[in-house]
Amino acid sequence: MNGWGKRTGLRLGLALLLIGVCAGADYRLGGSVVPSFYNLTIDVLSNADEPTVFNGEVSIAVQVVGTAEVRQITLHKDAIDIEECWLYNESGDQVQPIDSSQLTYEEATQQLTVPLSQALANGAYTLGFKYTGKIRTDMAGLFSASYVEQDTGKTKWLAVTQMQRINARLVFPCFDEPAFKAQFQLQIVRPSGYEAISNTKLLYSSAESKDRFVDHFEVTPAMSTYLLAFIIAEYTARGNVSEFAVLTRPEFYNKTEFSFQVGQRVVAAYDELFQQPYASLGNDVLQYATSPRFPHNGMENWGLIIYSDDVLVKEPGYTDGWSDKEFTIRIIAHETSHMWFGDSVTFSWWSYFWLNEAFARYYEYFMAHQLYPEYRLDEQFVVRQMQLIFATDAVNSTQPMTSPEASIQTPSQIGYKFSSIAYAKGACIVRMWRNVMGANNFDTAIRNYLKQNHLGNTRPNDLFNHLIKNWPADQYVNQEHFLSDFTEQVGYPMLIVNASRNNHVVYVEQQRFLLNRGDGSDPDLRYTVPITYATNLAPDFENLTPKIYHHKPVNLVELSFEEEAIDWIVLNLKQSNYYRVLYDKPLWDSLQVAPVLLQPQWRAPWRTGPRLSTIFSTSLVWATSTTRMCSNSWST
């Protein structure tokens, strides 16, 4: 997902949430009953008098595991009304009658409990419900959208889903946690004149009556509930809906050629990079669909990525300019990367949300740069992402990328993880890892991580194990510290650089960078910091392999230039690592008059040779009251 919507809620809901927290409510489901398959039917527009009501029926194949007695089954629902409930064993026989009026519902935790008159033995069962729900207007769960058809002036209606974060429970009773992966088989009952699209191929349509049809879809791969998606609309497709297509309203058909071409290039590039082609992940079809009303730029539902109209639709002479196309390229690269990072391999709990979004934001810029280098997104990344998040991450209200699971339980706490820390800081940290390890080592680690955890759920250590296994043998660093310092701790360091002995020795120390050291933040945090640098003796600005690490317990690092004194030194080349640099005044002054840095080819972006911004990084310059300068590193 790229972008996040505003969190809203009624006062009553917040009050109930607070009551649940105060009462020690358990927001997590147990692991004694595990789903494996959902057979789901959604029926829309069946009653002209109540067009916002939909009917649903779901049969959930579950497995009872473990040694504890199971005398109740608890799952999620929200704002749907249960009419019937049943439970069958593996042979298809009713286990026991269930009176739907005996079901209990806890509004704070959104948990529905099915009481059982006798304990269930280990084995397979089918739990089913008939229910009704509302087609909403708040862009959560199943919601409505509309547009005015240009040629006729008619208002056209469509229904769209948005299940992330925890909105699948608005559409059907389910085990709505990311670790409860299951397969889904979907049927959509809809009026004639409409068609349905979903995560997988349409198998066939059957007539329910003269004016109503049922669309039957292929079974999905095992995936988390928040990735289920469907649209009911009057859409047309560019491409092959059995392989790759862009779907939108008919009048937009001639305006989706650019996004269609970008999508083809992006998928092929990820196939090659990850060496695990999309078609091998478990879903043959990949569809991009648009919506005139959507809470985000895009949502990465497996096989059906839904975008807002302006991402995929390019109006000639209006929304097809340079920046508009760059926006399309980035968002397509972002959402498509989720087919691997998020859909095939999914975080095990919301406290590790960055495992999805850090990689998607990183590839949004660097895969896009690989395919469309004319946009120079590798350079724009530093300004748009690193400089953005440096301000957020330097105040007391920041948060770590990884939070303890116990601290992320309630809906509002889950929403807390949907922040720019997961996206922008996460992408900066991924970029740092790749620069430190080298492209080949990093890419190998990522391929192995994706393959080993295909269709599974992960925690950060699952990723770290592969990074460590592929770590360069010639780099001495405590990898566990390095990987955890920037993910489990908040903030980032500032390296303070001073020269002595007539510039034969440079001393580097670190402290946490804070915008306001009196805002209650912990100023004593320390990090394991990779150091890259160039000098007038070795003006190599391209080698991003660390020459040394500032290890967490070490107070001072010494860089020695015994044979010949340096005239100038630049740390953190291309701002490849996640920290700021503070130079003492003599070193800062030397940077401003360094001959190699003042040559025209370093300063004029239209001339041949490296740009100054690629040597250092495009960054903000900050002055202290002591006239020493802090940069990231400095550029003009």
Secondary structure, DSSP 8 states (H G I E B T S, - for coil): -BS-------HHHHHHHHHHHHTT---S--SSEEEEEEEEEEE-S--TT-TTEEEEEEEEEEEE-SSS-EEEEEEE--S-EEEEEEEEETTS-BSS---GGG-EEETTTTEEEEEEEEEE-SEEEEEEEEEEEE-BSSSSEEEEEEEE-TTT--EEEEEEEE-TTTTGGGTS-B--STT--BEEEEEEEEETT-EEEESS-EEEEEESSSSEEEEEE----SB-GGG--EEEE--EEEEETTTEEEEE-GGGGGG-HHHHHHHHHHHHHHHHHHTS-GGGTT-S-EEEEEESS-SSSEE--TTEEEEEHHHH---TTTT-SHHHHHHHHHHHHHHHHTTTBTTTBEESSGGGTHHHHHHHHHHHHHHHHHH-GGG-HHHHHIIIIIHHHHHHTTSTT---SS--GGG--SHHHHHHTSSHIIIIIHHHHHHHHHHHH-HHHHHHHHHHHHHHTTTSEE-HHHHHHHHHHT--TT--S-HHHHHHHHHHS-S-EEEEEEEETTTTEEEEEEEE--S-TTSS--TT----EEE-EEESSS---S--S-SEEE-TT-S-EEEE--SS--S-EEESGGG-SS-EEEE-HHHHHHHHH-HHHHSHHHH-TTSSS--HHHHS-S---EE-TTS-EEESS---
